[in-house]
Each structure stands twice: as C-alpha cells, then as structure tokens.
C-alpha cells in the first residue's frame, strides 16, 4: 500500500495525550487492521473498510415465566458482563404447548455500540473465550451470508466479571457481531485481524 494511503487510514485515530480515552481494540482496528484490509482488498476509500457496528447479546430465560428470580439474575449478570443494563424480552403470543402466555418474560438482550462494544469484544477475545474448557477456536461457518457472525457461549461463568456467587443458574448466551462487510470473507478477515480465534477449515 502506498504511504499516502496508510497515512490516510490512520488519520481518524485520536491524538494521544489529549485526555480522550480510546479502547485498546478500537485503537488496534484504526492503526493496524484498517491499513491491512485496505491493502488486501484494494479499497480506495477508508469508508469502504468493513467495521463492527454493534454487538447483540441475548440470553434465553425459559424458566423466567415461572420464576421471577431467574429474570432478575439474568439481568444482573448481563449488566455485570457488559456494563449496560439489558432489556427484558416478552412473549409476543401465547403458545399452549410450552405453557407460555403472551407477555411472559422469556429472554434478556442488550445491544452494545461504540466504546462499550469495543471493551466487551476485547474482554471476550482475550479473557472469556480462553476460559472455555477444551476450546479449539471459533467455527468459521457461523457467518450469516451478510458479514455478521454468531457465536454461542456455553455458560456465563467464562466471563471474569462473574463468580459462582453472582449467578442463580448456569445458562448460555448468543452473541451476534454485526459488521458492514459485504461478504463473509471480508468479515472473517476483519475478525481474525482483531484477534478472534477463528479455526481454519471446518
């Protein structure tokens, strides 16, 4: 890549020493990942470079319809993990087979953007995922065809913000990483460069 393009790719990095905090992973994206993606895919404009726009964490709480404490605990746990209070999702319609009535709480969800998003991803990559037992990397086949990545977490205790005393019941969660990438290939390269441990092949 020409020196002029590399300089342009880092122009948006806030100057150090001005007192403004910039998350570590965001700084890495701006200073290292953007230039690499521009060179690899031949982007002419920095605005073409794929970026992460939001992270959505969803925790199913099927027992919440019968146990108010389950919902309260899930809200508390997600708040500790993300630093942001989630919202409670309720059933939109009744389902007799599941003894579910309309309006009953069934999940908690939170959407992270900007600095909180970057901080969460940093902790996910470097602190939480390595704590999964027998972890062999993330599946490369979990993209949705539109540049977004979905991963399932087996239990919330992999996050260092939580201890056994903090949880009411061990439960998993789904994390969706939304990007502006137009293809799954571009999204995969973006995530790998940020440090996501995507496995090679299947």
C-alpha positions as CSV (number, residue, x, y, z in Angstrom):
1,X,0.0,0.0,0.0
2,X,1.3,3.5,-0.8
3,X,2.5,5.5,2.1
4,X,-0.2,8.2,1.4
5,X,-3.0,5.6,1.8
6,X,-1.5,4.3,5.1
7,X,-1.3,7.8,6.5
8,X,-4.9,8.4,5.4
9,X,-6.0,5.1,7.1
10,X,-4.8,6.3,10.5
11,X,-6.0,9.9,10.3
12,X,-9.1,9.1,12.4
13,X,-7.0,7.9,15.3
14,X,-7.4,10.4,18.2
15,X,-4.2,12.1,19.2
16,X,-2.7,10.6,22.3
17,X,-2.2,12.9,25.2
18,X,-5.4,14.9,24.6
19,X,-7.1,13.2,27.6
20,X,-9.6,11.3,25.5
21,X,-9.8,7.5,26.3
22,X,-9.8,5.2,23.3
23,X,-10.4,1.4,23.8
24,X,-7.4,-0.7,23.1
25,X,-9.2,-2.9,20.5
26,X,-10.6,0.2,18.7
27,X,-7.1,1.7,18.5
28,X,-5.8,-1.6,17.1
29,X,-8.6,-1.5,14.5
30,X,-7.8,2.0,13.4
31,X,-4.0,1.8,13.4
32,X,-3.4,-1.8,12.3
33,X,-6.5,-3.5,10.9
34,X,-7.7,-0.7,8.6
35,X,-4.4,-0.4,6.6
36,X,-4.2,-4.2,6.3
37,X,-7.7,-4.5,4.9
38,X,-7.2,-1.7,2.5
39,X,-4.1,-3.4,1.1
40,X,-5.6,-6.9,1.0
41,X,-8.9,-6.0,-0.7
42,X,-7.8,-2.9,-2.6
43,X,-10.2,-0.4,-1.1
44,X,-9.8,3.1,-2.5
45,X,-11.6,4.9,0.3
46,X,-11.3,4.3,4.1
47,X,-15.1,4.3,4.3
48,X,-15.1,1.1,2.3
49,X,-13.2,-0.8,5.0
50,X,-15.5,-3.1,7.0
51,X,-16.1,-2.2,10.6
52,X,-18.1,-3.6,13.5
53,X,-21.2,-1.6,14.1
54,X,-22.8,-3.4,17.1
55,X,-22.7,-6.5,19.3
56,X,-26.0,-8.0,20.5
57,X,-26.0,-10.4,23.5
58,X,-29.1,-12.5,24.0
59,X,-29.8,-14.8,26.9
60,X,-32.8,-17.1,26.8
61,X,-34.5,-17.5,30.2
62,X,-37.2,-20.1,29.6
63,X,-37.8,-20.5,33.3
64,X,-38.4,-16.8,33.7
65,X,-42.1,-17.3,33.0
66,X,-42.4,-19.3,36.3
67,X,-39.5,-17.8,38.3
68,X,-39.1,-14.1,38.6
69,X,-35.7,-14.5,40.2
70,X,-34.4,-16.2,37.1
71,X,-35.1,-13.0,35.1
72,X,-33.7,-10.7,37.8
73,X,-30.5,-12.8,37.9
74,X,-30.1,-12.8,34.1
75,X,-30.4,-9.0,34.0
76,X,-27.8,-8.6,36.8
77,X,-25.4,-11.0,35.1
78,X,-25.6,-9.4,31.7
79,X,-25.2,-6.0,33.3
80,X,-22.0,-7.1,35.1
81,X,-20.6,-8.6,31.9
82,X,-21.4,-5.7,29.5
83,X,-21.6,-2.6,31.7
84,X,-25.0,-1.9,30.3
85,X,-28.4,-2.8,31.6
86,X,-30.3,-5.2,29.2
87,X,-34.0,-5.2,28.4
88,X,-36.4,-8.0,29.1
89,X,-38.0,-9.6,26.1
90,X,-41.5,-10.9,26.5
91,X,-43.5,-13.5,24.5
92,X,-45.5,-11.8,21.7
93,X,-48.1,-14.6,21.6
94,X,-49.3,-17.5,23.7
95,X,-48.0,-21.0,22.9
96,X,-50.1,-23.6,24.6
97,X,-47.6,-26.4,24.0
98,X,-45.0,-24.6,26.1
99,X,-47.5,-23.3,28.6
100,X,-46.5,-19.8,27.5
101,X,-48.8,-16.8,27.8
102,X,-48.5,-13.6,25.9
103,X,-46.4,-11.1,27.8
104,X,-44.4,-13.5,29.9
105,X,-40.6,-12.8,30.1
106,X,-38.5,-15.2,28.1
107,X,-35.2,-13.6,27.5
108,X,-32.9,-10.6,28.2
109,X,-31.0,-8.8,25.5
110,X,-28.6,-5.9,25.2
111,X,-27.1,-4.1,22.2
112,X,-23.6,-2.6,22.6
113,X,-22.2,0.1,20.4
114,X,-19.2,2.4,20.4
115,X,-16.7,2.2,23.3
116,X,-18.7,-0.4,25.3
117,X,-18.8,-2.6,22.3
118,X,-15.0,-2.4,21.8
119,X,-14.4,-3.1,25.5
120,X,-16.7,-6.1,25.6
121,X,-15.1,-7.6,22.5
122,X,-11.6,-7.1,24.0
123,X,-12.6,-9.0,27.1
124,X,-14.4,-11.7,25.1
125,X,-11.4,-12.4,22.9
126,X,-8.6,-12.2,25.5
127,X,-10.3,-13.2,28.8
128,X,-13.5,-15.1,28.3
129,X,-13.0,-17.4,25.3
130,X,-9.7,-18.8,26.5
131,X,-11.5,-20.0,29.7
132,X,-13.8,-22.3,27.7
133,X,-12.9,-25.9,28.6
134,X,-11.2,-27.7,25.7
135,X,-11.5,-24.6,23.5
136,X,-10.2,-25.2,20.0
137,X,-11.3,-21.9,18.3
138,X,-14.4,-20.5,16.9
139,X,-16.3,-22.0,14.0
140,X,-15.6,-20.3,10.6
141,X,-19.0,-21.4,9.4
142,X,-21.1,-19.2,11.8
143,X,-21.4,-16.2,9.4
144,X,-24.9,-15.4,8.1
145,X,-24.0,-14.6,4.5
146,X,-24.2,-10.9,5.1
147,X,-21.0,-10.4,7.0
148,X,-22.4,-10.9,10.5
149,X,-21.1,-13.5,12.9
150,X,-23.0,-15.5,15.5
151,X,-21.4,-17.5,18.4
152,X,-22.9,-19.4,21.3
153,X,-21.4,-19.3,24.7
154,X,-21.9,-22.4,26.8
155,X,-22.1,-20.7,30.2
156,X,-21.8,-17.2,31.5
157,X,-19.1,-18.1,34.0
158,X,-16.4,-17.8,31.4
159,X,-16.6,-14.1,31.9
160,X,-14.2,-13.0,34.7
161,X,-16.7,-10.4,35.9
162,X,-18.8,-13.2,37.3
163,X,-18.3,-15.7,40.2
164,X,-20.5,-18.6,41.3
165,X,-21.9,-16.3,44.0
166,X,-23.2,-13.9,41.3
167,X,-25.2,-16.4,39.3
168,X,-28.6,-18.1,40.0
169,X,-28.3,-20.7,37.3
170,X,-25.7,-21.7,34.7
171,X,-27.0,-20.7,31.3
172,X,-25.6,-19.9,27.9
173,X,-26.0,-16.9,25.6
174,X,-25.9,-16.0,22.0
175,X,-23.6,-13.2,20.7
176,X,-24.1,-11.6,17.3
177,X,-21.3,-9.4,15.9
178,X,-22.7,-7.1,13.2
179,X,-20.4,-5.7,10.6
180,X,-20.6,-3.6,7.5
181,X,-18.7,-6.2,5.4
182,X,-20.4,-7.1,2.2
183,X,-19.1,-10.7,2.2
184,X,-18.4,-13.3,4.8
185,X,-14.8,-13.5,3.5
186,X,-14.2,-9.8,4.3
187,X,-15.9,-10.2,7.7
188,X,-13.8,-13.2,8.6
189,X,-10.6,-11.3,7.7
190,X,-11.8,-8.4,9.8
191,X,-12.5,-10.6,12.9
192,X,-9.2,-12.5,12.5
193,X,-7.2,-9.3,12.4
194,X,-8.9,-8.1,15.5
195,X,-7.9,-11.3,17.3
196,X,-11.0,-13.6,17.0
197,X,-9.7,-17.2,17.2
198,X,-11.4,-18.5,14.1
199,X,-10.5,-22.0,13.2
200,X,-9.1,-22.9,9.8
201,X,-11.4,-25.0,7.6
202,X,-14.4,-26.6,9.3
